[in-house]
Amino acid sequence: MNTLPAPASIGEQLAEHFHRSVLALPTSPYAWTPPLIFQAVTGATAIVADHSNIFQGAWPQGYRLDFGPLMFHILGGDRLVAADFLASAPPSNDAKYDAQRGFYEFLRQVGWRVHLSKLLVSKNHWLENEEAVDGGVRAAVRRHATDPEVETVVLLSGDGGMTNSVREAVRKGKKVVALAWRGTLHPALAAAASAHFYFDDLRSLLERRFC
């Protein structure tokens, strides 16, 4: 007796339609999520990550983002042009900061351009140099906005201070997609962006699987 072939899984259907590998698609009940993010992030894409903002927002969520090739695969559109990661440098060469330095080196190895700003010192305490990091994020968004090769800018930040640079990029004809943790996305930034998503809803796609 002839048997009918098994129907394609949701992941296979989405992979065929959106040209993404089945392996990158979720097996969770949240299979409706990939089409939304894949429809928003298209064409030649540049990613800009505000590490301070997304790191602070991640603490209550219970999962860590995968900044490796998986993130490029999900958020890199049809072709990844550039990926800029802006953060504060380790405060010293002390061995206790080896893990932080190792993380930045890992990012470089997988393809991120890592831009580090010196920490500030106040009353013998190290403080994030948010002014320098935020300025670097805005500059990266504006730089990609003037790049004729870039069609979509993916901004990993919910900081309202990025609003004007996002508006400028949109006025120049770029699609800007903002991603942030729920509760950290400034309303003005959400309104200025072409689309926005929450990392909370993308856990099945972007969670780091290994320690």
N, CA, C and O of each residue as an XYZ file, in Angstrom:
844
protein
N       0.846     -1.199      0.000
C       0.000      0.000      0.000
C       0.879      1.246      0.000
O       1.825      1.352      0.780
N       0.557      2.181     -0.879
C       1.323      3.413     -0.942
C       0.992      4.296      0.252
O      -0.163      4.404      0.664
N       2.000      4.908      0.783
C       1.798      5.820      1.918
C       2.141      7.231      1.486
O       3.054      7.454      0.690
N       1.397      8.173      2.023
C       1.657      9.568      1.699
C       2.874     10.049      2.463
O       3.093      9.617      3.595
N       3.670     10.927      1.880
C       4.815     11.463      2.620
C       4.339     12.284      3.808
O       3.285     12.920      3.773
N       5.135     12.251      4.845
C       4.779     13.016      6.046
C       4.753     14.496      5.717
O       5.615     14.976      4.981
N       3.777     15.234      6.247
C       3.735     16.676      5.979
C       4.969     17.365      6.527
O       5.515     16.949      7.549
N       5.404     18.402      5.862
C       6.574     19.145      6.323
C       6.284     19.769      7.676
O       5.177     20.235      7.943
N       7.303     19.768      8.521
C       7.144     20.386      9.835
C       7.009     21.894      9.660
O       7.304     22.446      8.601
N       6.558     22.537     10.720
C       6.442     24.002     10.665
C       7.801     24.611     10.364
O       7.916     25.539      9.563
N       8.839     24.072     11.022
C      10.181     24.597     10.794
C      10.616     24.459      9.362
O      11.217     25.377      8.805
N      10.320     23.308      8.742
C      10.701     23.089      7.347
C       9.934     24.022      6.418
O      10.494     24.544      5.455
N       8.648     24.232      6.709
C       7.861     25.139      5.886
C       8.417     26.562      5.951
O       8.536     27.244      4.933
N       8.751     26.993      7.163
C       9.289     28.339      7.334
C      10.652     28.465      6.674
O      10.962     29.481      6.051
N      11.470     27.415      6.817
C      12.798     27.450      6.221
C      12.712     27.580      4.710
O      13.481     28.321      4.097
N      11.774     26.858      4.112
C      11.620     26.907      2.662
C      11.154     28.285      2.213
O      11.604     28.799      1.189
N      10.243     28.882      2.991
C       9.669     30.162      2.584
C      10.620     31.323      2.842
O      10.708     32.250      2.037
N      11.338     31.270      3.974
C      12.188     32.402      4.357
C      13.667     32.139      4.132
O      14.512     32.954      4.503
N      13.983     30.990      3.519
C      15.361     30.689      3.135
C      16.302     30.681      4.332
O      17.421     31.187      4.247
N      15.860     30.119      5.428
C      16.702     29.955      6.605
C      16.844     28.468      6.887
O      15.933     27.689      6.606
N      17.967     28.079      7.434
C      18.212     26.678      7.742
C      17.220     26.163      8.768
O      16.877     26.867      9.718
N      16.757     24.926      8.577
C      15.829     24.318      9.532
C      16.449     24.245     10.914
O      15.752     24.396     11.918
N      17.759     24.014     10.974
C      18.414     23.841     12.267
C      18.329     25.084     13.138
O      18.399     24.993     14.363
N      18.179     26.250     12.509
C      18.125     27.492     13.272
C      16.728     27.807     13.768
O      16.541     28.741     14.548
N      15.744     27.036     13.323
C      14.372     27.344     13.686
C      13.968     26.622     14.970
O      14.518     25.562     15.272
N      13.036     27.160     15.720
C      12.695     26.603     17.015
C      11.836     25.349     16.909
O      11.154     25.123     15.909
N      11.885     24.551     17.951
C      10.991     23.405     18.051
C       9.967     23.649     19.152
O       9.215     22.748     19.522
N       9.943     24.866     19.668
C       9.039     25.211     20.752
C       7.674     25.610     20.186
O       7.518     25.699     18.968
N       6.685     25.852     21.050
C       5.375     26.305     20.573
C       5.396     27.684     19.933
O       4.389     28.117     19.372
N       6.540     28.391     20.008
C       6.574     29.759     19.516
C       6.980     29.809     18.046
O       7.737     30.691     17.642
N       6.484     28.877     17.253
C       6.882     28.796     15.849
C       6.349     29.968     15.039
O       6.748     30.154     13.889
N       5.447     30.766     15.623
C       4.944     31.931     14.904
C       5.959     33.069     14.904
O       5.832     34.003     14.112
N       6.963     33.008     15.775
C       7.904     34.117     15.898
C       8.817     34.285     14.692
O       8.969     35.414     14.226
N       9.438     33.232     14.153
C      10.407     33.421     13.071
C       9.912     34.206     11.869
O      10.653     35.051     11.367
N       8.692     33.972     11.375
C       8.281     34.757     10.207
C       8.308     36.255     10.456
O       8.651     37.022      9.556
N       7.955     36.685     11.658
C       7.922     38.102     11.954
C       9.322     38.698     11.902
O       9.538     39.727     11.260
N      10.259     38.065     12.563
C      11.613     38.618     12.590
C      12.275     38.474     11.226
O      13.049     39.340     10.817
N      11.973     37.378     10.512
C      12.586     37.189      9.205
C      12.018     38.158      8.177
O      12.726     38.580      7.262
N      10.762     38.506      8.320
C      10.168     39.482      7.415
C      10.726     40.878      7.677
O      10.861     41.678      6.751
N      11.048     41.171      8.931
C      11.532     42.503      9.287
C      12.994     42.693      8.897
O      13.378     43.761      8.421
N      13.812     41.654      9.098
C      15.248     41.771      8.834
C      15.536     41.150      7.473
O      15.611     39.928      7.345
N      15.696     41.989      6.464
C      15.885     41.509      5.095
C      16.996     42.292      4.409
O      17.422     43.349      4.876
N      17.450     41.744      3.293
C      18.456     42.432      2.502
C      19.823     42.436      3.162
O      20.086     41.662      4.083
N      20.693     43.322      2.677
C      22.024     43.485      3.254
C      21.888     44.190      4.599
O      21.289     45.261      4.691
N      22.446     43.584      5.630
C      22.150     44.000      7.002
C      23.415     44.320      7.794
O      24.451     43.677      7.626
N      23.309     45.323      8.657
C      24.357     45.651      9.625
C      23.748     45.557     11.020
O      22.641     46.044     11.248
N      24.462     44.934     11.951
C      24.004     44.796     13.331
C      24.851     45.696     14.220
O      26.074     45.740     14.082
N      24.201     46.414     15.133
C      24.895     47.271     16.103
C      24.413     46.879     17.493
O      23.218     46.960     17.780
N      25.332     46.454     18.357
C      24.968     45.969     19.690
C      25.474     46.909     20.773
O      26.660     47.232     20.824
N      24.567     47.344     21.633
C      24.879     48.161     22.807
C      24.980     47.209     23.994
O      23.972     46.897     24.629
N      26.190     46.750     24.296
C      26.348     45.679     25.277
C      25.840     46.072     26.652
O      25.183     45.275     27.320
N      26.137     47.291     27.083
C      25.719     47.729     28.411
C      24.207     47.626     28.563
O      23.718     47.143     29.585
N      23.469     48.072     27.561
C      22.013     48.073     27.638
C      21.448     46.660     27.645
O      20.577     46.349     28.458
N      21.926     45.805     26.755
C      21.342     44.468     26.690
C      21.836     43.581     27.830
O      21.131     42.661     28.242
N      23.040     43.846     28.346
C      23.547     43.056     29.466
C      22.740     43.344     30.725
O      22.347     42.422     31.440
N      22.492     44.620     30.996
C      21.718     44.985     32.185
C      20.286     44.471     32.087
O      19.717     44.030     33.085
N      19.710     44.524     30.913
C      18.339     44.065     30.751
C      18.192     42.566     30.840
O      17.095     42.063     31.081
N      19.298     41.831     30.647
C      19.225     40.367     30.627
C      19.132     39.746     32.006
O      18.651     38.621     32.140
N      19.577     40.446     33.027
C      19.655     39.841     34.367
C      18.357     39.187     34.816
O      18.395     38.047     35.277
N      17.202     39.855     34.704
C      15.963     39.226     35.223
C      15.395     38.131     34.323
O      14.441     37.459     34.715
N      15.953     37.933     33.133
C      15.280     37.088     32.140
C      15.569     35.605     32.285
O      14.767     34.773     31.861
N      16.699     35.267     32.877
C      17.000     33.855     33.093
C      17.604     33.151     31.900
O      17.709     31.925     31.905
N      18.005     33.887     30.876
C      18.722     33.244     29.778
C      19.706     34.228     29.157
O      19.550     35.444     29.268
N      20.717     33.677     28.506
C      21.770     34.495     27.911
C      21.676     34.422     26.392
O      21.372     33.377     25.816
N      21.940     35.545     25.772
C      21.899     35.599     24.318
C      23.124     34.907     23.722
O      24.214     34.941     24.293
N      22.924     34.288     22.582
C      24.006     33.666     21.834
C      24.526     34.689     20.826
O      23.859     34.994     19.837
N      25.727     35.215     21.086
C      26.309     36.212     20.189
C      27.175     35.578     19.115
O      27.914     36.276     18.420
N      27.091     34.278     18.975
C      27.877     33.576     17.969
C      27.212     33.571     16.613
O      26.353     34.408     16.334
N      27.602     32.633     15.767
C      27.054     32.574     14.404
C      25.533     32.460     14.348
O      24.916     32.876     13.367
N      24.916     31.889     15.411
C      23.459     31.766     15.418
C      22.791     33.128     15.320
O      21.825     33.298     14.576
N      23.311     34.114     16.079
C      22.715     35.451     16.027
C      22.857     36.039     14.627
O      21.924     36.664     14.124
N      24.010     35.846     13.992
C      24.188     36.346     12.634
C      23.193     35.676     11.689
O      22.673     36.309     10.770
N      22.937     34.400     11.924
C      22.044     33.647     11.046
C      20.600     34.145     11.170
O      19.885     34.259     10.174
N      20.188     34.438     12.395
C      18.813     34.877     12.627
C      18.636     36.351     12.285
O      17.616     36.738     11.713
N      19.631     37.182     12.634
C      19.474     38.630     12.503
C      20.281     39.227     11.363
O      20.305     40.447     11.203
N      20.938     38.399     10.569
C      21.811     38.911      9.532
C      21.152     39.169      8.196
O      21.833     39.503      7.226
N      19.833     39.019      8.126
C      19.147     39.274      6.870
C      19.601     38.309      5.787
O      20.001     37.182      6.075
N      19.538     38.755      4.548
C      19.969     37.930      3.426
C      21.488     37.926      3.284
O      22.070     36.989      2.736
N      22.127     38.999      3.790
C      23.592     39.071      3.744
C      24.068     40.018      4.831
O      23.641     41.172      4.886
N      24.949     39.537      5.695
C      25.462     40.362      6.783
C      26.639     41.186      6.277
O      27.650     40.640      5.834
N      26.494     42.502      6.349
C      27.536     43.414      5.882
C      28.529     43.718      6.994
O      29.738     43.728      6.764
N      28.022     43.968      8.205
C      28.888     44.329      9.326
C      28.172     44.052     10.634
O      26.942     44.035     10.694
N      28.962     43.834     11.686
C      28.402     43.637     13.025
C      29.305     44.368     14.017
O      30.462     43.993     14.202
N      28.775     45.406     14.650
C      29.546     46.232     15.590
C      29.063     45.978     17.014
O      27.866     46.030     17.294
N      30.003     45.704     17.901
C      29.698     45.424     19.301
C      30.419     46.467     20.126
O      31.647     46.549     20.108
N      29.645     47.271     20.857
C      30.229     48.369     21.634
C      30.055     48.112     23.120
O      28.959     47.813     23.593
N      31.175     48.236     23.857
C      31.166     47.877     25.277
C      32.281     48.612     25.997
O      33.071     49.327     25.381
N      32.335     48.426     27.311
C      33.416     48.985     28.123
C      34.536     47.961     28.245
O      34.287     46.760     28.354
N      35.765     48.450     28.226
C      36.929     47.575     28.329
C      37.081     47.057     29.763
O      36.602     47.699     30.697
N      37.741     45.906     29.955
C      38.049     45.444     31.316
C      38.866     46.515     32.038
O      39.681     47.185     31.404
N      38.671     46.692     33.337
C      39.356     47.771     34.054
C      40.859     47.577     34.205
O      41.582     48.548     34.425
N      41.341     46.348     34.092
C      42.772     46.106     34.269
C      43.135     44.771     33.626
O      42.279     44.065     33.093
N      44.425     44.442     33.691
C      44.887     43.162     33.164
C      44.839     42.067     34.215
O      45.379     40.979     34.012
N      44.200     42.350     35.325
C      44.092     41.365     36.401
C      43.434     40.088     35.878
O      42.544     40.134     35.029
N      43.890     38.949     36.404
C      43.391     37.651     35.943
C      41.892     37.494     36.152
O      41.255     36.724     35.434
N      41.313     38.203     37.115
C      39.883     38.044     37.378
C      39.025     38.571     36.227
O      37.821     38.316     36.179
N      39.649     39.310     35.295
C      38.905     39.795     34.131
C      39.195     38.973     32.878
O      38.850     39.383     31.770
N      39.829     37.813     33.054
C      40.151     36.968     31.899
C      38.888     36.535     31.147
O      38.885     36.470     29.918
N      37.816     36.238     31.892
C      36.578     35.788     31.239
C      36.010     36.889     30.353
O      35.531     36.613     29.253
N      36.058     38.140     30.823
C      35.552     39.254     30.027
C      36.395     39.441     28.776
O      35.862     39.627     27.682
N      37.719     39.392     28.939
C      38.594     39.518     27.772
C      38.385     38.353     26.813
O      38.411     38.533     25.596
N      38.179     37.170     27.358
C      37.939     36.006     26.523
C      36.651     36.132     25.728
O      36.584     35.706     24.575
N      35.624     36.719     26.345
C      34.356     36.925     25.646
C      34.543     37.867     24.464
O      34.034     37.607     23.373
N      35.270     38.957     24.676
C      35.492     39.908     23.592
C      36.314     39.267     22.473
O      36.068     39.522     21.294
N      37.290     38.433     22.845
C      38.089     37.759     21.823
C      37.225     36.776     21.024
O      37.378     36.649     19.809
N      36.318     36.084     21.719
C      35.387     35.191     21.033
C      34.561     35.959     20.017
O      34.368     35.496     18.892
N      34.071     37.130     20.406
C      33.269     37.942     19.493
C      34.062     38.303     18.243
O      33.542     38.242     17.129
N      35.315     38.678     18.433
C      36.156     39.014     17.284
C      36.323     37.811     16.359
O      36.280     37.943     15.136
N      36.512     36.657     16.949
C      36.757     35.458     16.158
C      35.548     35.070     15.311
O      35.703     34.559     14.202
N      34.334     35.313     15.837
C      33.147     34.914     15.073
C      32.697     35.987     14.095
O      31.804     35.748     13.283
N      33.315     37.185     14.162
C      33.011     38.187     13.147
C      32.560     39.553     13.620
O      32.335     40.439     12.796
N      32.419     39.755     14.939
C      32.045     41.076     15.430
C      33.244     42.028     15.346
O      34.389     41.614     15.532
N      32.973     43.290     15.069
C      33.966     44.340     15.235
C      33.733     44.914     16.635
O      32.726     45.577     16.884
N      34.660     44.655     17.529
C      34.490     45.024     18.935
C      35.131     46.384     19.190
O      36.317     46.583     18.928
N      34.326     47.321     19.708
C      34.786     48.666     20.021
C      34.689     48.850     21.533
O      33.591     48.811     22.088
N      35.819     49.050     22.203
C      35.839     49.136     23.662
C      36.178     50.547     24.120
O      37.067     51.194     23.566
N      35.453     51.023     25.148
C      35.702     52.322     25.751
C      36.229     52.117     27.163
O      35.830     51.182     27.857
N      37.130     53.001     27.582
C      37.693     52.894     28.928
C      36.625     53.145     29.983
O      35.756     54.001     29.819
N      36.707     52.378     31.071
C      35.800     52.601     32.192
C      36.148     53.905     32.902
O      37.265     54.411     32.788
N      35.188     54.432     33.628
C      35.408     55.616     34.447
C      35.710     55.198     35.888
O      35.284     54.134     36.336
N      36.446     56.042     36.603
C      36.771     55.765     38.002
C      36.138     56.839     38.863
O      36.314     58.031     38.608
N      35.394     56.416     39.891
C      34.778     57.353     40.822
C      34.850     56.770     42.226
O      34.268     55.719     42.496
N      35.557     57.446     43.115
C      35.707     57.003     44.507
C      36.189     55.553     44.573
O      35.647     54.724     45.303
N      37.218     55.287     43.789
C      37.850     53.962     43.747
C      36.938     52.862     43.204
O      37.194     51.678     43.423
N      35.886     53.245     42.505
C      35.002     52.257     41.891
C      35.008     52.448     40.366
O      35.061     53.567     39.857
N      34.953     51.320     39.669
C      34.877     51.361     38.209
C      33.428     51.532     37.785
O      32.539     50.851     38.295
N      33.196     52.446     36.849
C      31.850     52.707     36.361
C      31.814     52.552     34.836
O      32.786     52.851     34.144
N      30.674     52.079     34.333
C      30.491     51.974     32.890
C      30.602     53.364     32.263
O      30.036     54.333     32.769
N      31.336     53.444     31.161
C      31.449     54.710     30.435
C      30.311     54.766     29.414
O      30.526     54.646     28.208
N      29.099     54.951     29.931
C      27.926     54.888     29.062
C      27.923     55.988     28.009
O      27.441     55.780     26.896
N      28.455     57.147     28.350
C      28.472     58.243     27.381
C      29.300     57.860     26.155
O      28.899     58.114     25.020
N      30.462     57.247     26.399
C      31.324     56.853     25.280
C      30.717     55.697     24.491
O      30.735     55.699     23.260
N      30.177     54.705     25.211
C      29.585     53.550     24.525
C      28.364     53.985     23.723
O      28.217     53.621     22.557
N      27.493     54.761     24.351
C      26.282     55.221     23.650
C      26.638     56.077     22.430
O      26.002     55.978     21.381
N      27.662     56.918     22.586
C      28.097     57.725     21.460
C      28.614     56.858     20.316
O      28.392     57.159     19.144
N      29.304     55.782     20.673
C      29.793     54.854     19.660
C      28.665     54.132     18.945
O      28.736     53.892     17.740
N      27.615     53.783     19.698
C      26.448     53.122     19.095
C      25.772     54.061     18.108
O      25.455     53.667     16.986
N      25.552     55.296     18.524
C      24.906     56.272     17.631
C      25.748     56.493     16.370
O      25.217     56.574     15.262
N      27.067     56.590     16.557
C      27.949     56.806     15.410
C      27.894     55.619     14.445
O      27.928     55.807     13.229
N      27.811     54.401     14.984
C      27.743     53.210     14.127
C      26.444     53.192     13.326
O      26.450     52.870     12.138
N      25.325     53.539     13.977
C      24.044     53.581     13.270
C      24.101     54.617     12.148
O      23.651     54.357     11.032
N      24.655     55.785     12.449
C      24.742     56.837     11.426
C      25.681     56.427     10.291
O      25.429     56.740      9.128
N      26.752     55.735     10.629
C      27.687     55.296      9.586
C      27.014     54.304      8.637
O      27.166     54.405      7.419
N      26.283     53.361      9.188
C      25.588     52.388      8.350
C      24.461     53.050      7.552
O      24.109     52.594      6.464
N      23.900     54.132      8.107
C      22.823     54.830      7.397
C      23.318     55.489      6.122
O      22.537     55.734      5.203
N      24.620     55.778      6.061
C      25.177     56.419      4.864
C      25.842     55.410      3.929
O      26.376     55.785      2.885
N      25.810     54.147      4.299
C      26.432     53.100      3.486
C      25.413     52.601      2.455
O      24.406     52.003      2.835
N      25.649     52.831      1.176
C      24.669     52.405      0.164
C      24.496     50.891      0.100
O      23.511     50.398     -0.449
N      25.453     50.154      0.660
C      25.363     48.703      0.626
C      24.366     48.167      1.644
O      23.816     47.081      1.460
N      24.128     48.916      2.712
C      23.277     48.465      3.819
C      21.818     48.813      3.540
O      21.493     49.949      3.196
N      20.950     47.824      3.692
C      19.511     48.048      3.550
C      18.803     48.084      4.899
O      17.866     48.859      5.095
N      19.255     47.242      5.831
C      18.619     47.134      7.142
C      19.666     47.267      8.238
O      20.734     46.659      8.166
N      19.352     48.066      9.255
C      20.201     48.175     10.444
C      19.451     47.530     11.606
O      18.326     47.920     11.916
N      20.073     46.545     12.246
C      19.491     45.899     13.414
C      20.181     46.472     14.643
O      21.385     46.290     14.825
N      19.428     47.157     15.477
C      19.970     47.797     16.676
C      19.602     46.977     17.897
O      18.421     46.811     18.202
N      20.599     46.464     18.596
C      20.366     45.703     19.815
C      20.494     46.655     20.996
O      21.550     46.744     21.623
N      19.426     47.355     21.290
C      19.394     48.332     22.379
C      17.984     48.855     22.531
O      17.222     48.921     21.566
N      17.644     49.227     23.753
C      16.360     49.869     23.995
C      16.525     51.291     24.480
O      15.554     51.937     24.874
N      17.764     51.786     24.454
C      18.108     53.094     24.993
C      17.467     54.212     24.166
O      17.654     54.287     22.952
N      16.716     55.066     24.838
C      16.077     56.183     24.156
C      17.058     57.169     23.561
O      16.701     57.950     22.680
N      18.306     57.140     24.041
C      19.321     58.028     23.505
C      19.695     57.718     22.068
O      20.375     58.510     21.416
N      19.254     56.568     21.569
C      19.549     56.193     20.179
C      18.474     56.690     19.204
O      18.594     56.495     17.994
N      17.435     57.325     19.728
C      16.270     57.669     18.912
C      16.611     58.543     17.719
O      16.192     58.245     16.600
N      17.368     59.623     17.935
C      17.652     60.545     16.838
C      18.459     59.881     15.731
O      18.200     60.113     14.550
N      19.440     59.052     16.107
C      20.240     58.383     15.079
C      19.381     57.401     14.285
O      19.589     57.224     13.085
N      18.420     56.764     14.949
C      17.511     55.851     14.254
C      16.607     56.630     13.310
O      16.380     56.203     12.178
N      16.093     57.762     13.761
C      15.249     58.597     12.890
C      16.029     59.025     11.640
O      15.503     59.007     10.528
N      17.280     59.406     11.846
C      18.096     59.835     10.709
C      18.276     58.688      9.714
O      18.195     58.889      8.502
N      18.522     57.487     10.236
C      18.715     56.333      9.353
C      17.441     56.033      8.561
O      17.502     55.714      7.373
N      16.296     56.136      9.223
C      15.018     55.885      8.541
C      14.778     56.946      7.474
O      14.303     56.633      6.382
N      15.103     58.197      7.783
C      14.928     59.269      6.797
C      15.817     59.049      5.572
O      15.475     59.467      4.465
N      16.940     58.399      5.774
C      17.855     58.119      4.662
C      17.436     56.873      3.884
O      18.134     56.441      2.967
N      16.296     56.305      4.255
C      15.766     55.182      3.498
C      16.134     53.817      4.023
O      15.860     52.811      3.368
N      16.758     53.752      5.210
C      17.117     52.462      5.779
C      15.967     51.920      6.629
O      15.209     52.676      7.237
N      15.860     50.614      6.654
C      14.964     49.970      7.608
C      15.753     49.750      8.891
O      16.851     49.195      8.854
N      15.209     50.175     10.020
C      15.888     49.989     11.304
C      15.011     49.119     12.191
O      13.861     49.462     12.465
N      15.555     47.995     12.638
C      14.836     47.068     13.501
C      15.500     47.097     14.871
O      16.683     46.781     14.998
N      14.748     47.474     15.887
C      15.274     47.550     17.253
C      14.896     46.299     18.029
O      13.758     45.836     17.957
N      15.853     45.753     18.772
C      15.588     44.614     19.657
C      16.043     44.968     21.056
O      17.147     45.479     21.248
N      15.190     44.695     22.034
C      15.507     45.015     23.419
C      14.748     44.063     24.324
O      13.868     43.328     23.875
N      15.092     44.083     25.589
C      14.340     43.315     26.580
C      13.052     44.050     26.912
O      13.014     45.280     26.936
N      12.017     43.295     27.164
C      10.734     43.903     27.511
C      10.898     44.768     28.771
O      11.497     44.337     29.756
N      10.373     45.957     28.725
C      10.505     46.880     29.846
C      11.704     47.801     29.739
O      11.843     48.729     30.535
N      12.585     47.558     28.752
C      13.755     48.418     28.591
C      13.723     49.202     27.282
O      14.600     50.031     27.041
N      12.731     48.953     26.440
C      12.658     49.643     25.149
C      11.953     50.981     25.324
O      10.773     51.033     25.670
N      12.682     52.052     25.083
C      12.106     53.386     25.234
C      11.010     53.596     24.180
O      11.214     53.255     23.014
N       9.855     54.150     24.567
C       8.755     54.339     23.613
C       9.149     55.171     22.395
O       8.697     54.899     21.282
N       9.987     56.181     22.603
C      10.388     57.025     21.472
C      11.235     56.237     20.481
O      11.098     56.417     19.271
N      12.106     55.368     20.978
C      12.926     54.542     20.094
C      12.049     53.546     19.336
O      12.236     53.330     18.139
N      11.096     52.943     20.041
C      10.179     51.999     19.390
C       9.400     52.683     18.274
O       9.187     52.097     17.213
N       8.974     53.923     18.511
C       8.207     54.653     17.505
C       9.074     55.065     16.320
O       8.592     55.121     15.188
N      10.346     55.353     16.572
C      11.240     55.806     15.502
C      11.672     54.653     14.603
O      11.901     54.854     13.410
N      11.786     53.445     15.162
C      12.265     52.294     14.399
C      11.213     51.817     13.396
O      10.016     52.045     13.573
N      11.677     51.163     12.356
C      10.754     50.588     11.366
C       9.974     49.426     11.963
O       8.823     49.189     11.597
N      10.606     48.701     12.886
C       9.966     47.577     13.583
C      10.749     47.338     14.864
O      11.916     47.715     14.965
N      10.106     46.714     15.840
C      10.826     46.366     17.059
C      10.358     45.017     17.577
O       9.217     44.606     17.366
N      11.268     44.345     18.258
C      11.004     43.021     18.831
C      11.618     42.960     20.219
O      12.456     43.783     20.588
N      11.178     41.957     20.981
C      11.699     41.756     22.329
C      12.482     40.449     22.394
O      12.030     39.408     21.916
N      13.669     40.529     22.999
C      14.465     39.318     23.184
C      13.681     38.265     23.957
O      13.851     37.067     23.731
N      12.821     38.713     24.869
C      12.023     37.784     25.677
C      11.242     36.813     24.784
O      11.086     35.640     25.122
N      10.754     37.311     23.642
C       9.928     36.509     22.748
C      10.753     35.672     21.770
O      10.208     34.844     21.040
N      12.070     35.892     21.760
C      12.933     35.208     20.798
C      13.844     34.186     21.469
O      14.866     33.783     20.913
N      13.456     33.775     22.674
C      14.314     32.851     23.414
C      14.579     31.575     22.629
O      15.702     31.069     22.623
N      13.555     31.055     21.969
C      13.713     29.804     21.235
C      14.697     29.933     20.076
O      15.210     28.931     19.576
N      14.959     31.172     19.651
C      15.878     31.402     18.546
C      17.269     31.803     18.996
O      18.259     31.377     18.402
N      17.357     32.630     20.055
C      18.606     33.306     20.366
C      19.241     32.883     21.688
O      20.242     33.474     22.093
N      18.700     31.897     22.361
C      19.271     31.513     23.646
C      20.608     30.799     23.453
O      20.764     29.960     22.566
N      21.556     31.151     24.299
C      22.830     30.467     24.302
C      22.629     29.069     24.887
O      22.124     28.925     26.000
N      23.021     28.053     24.142
C      22.725     26.664     24.522
C      23.784     26.049     25.395
O      23.519     25.051     26.066
N      24.976     26.607     25.411
C      26.073     25.997     26.166
C      26.695     27.027     27.081
O      26.672     28.226     26.804
N      27.256     26.537     28.184
C      27.920     27.438     29.131
C      29.301     27.808     28.608
O      30.026     28.561     29.259
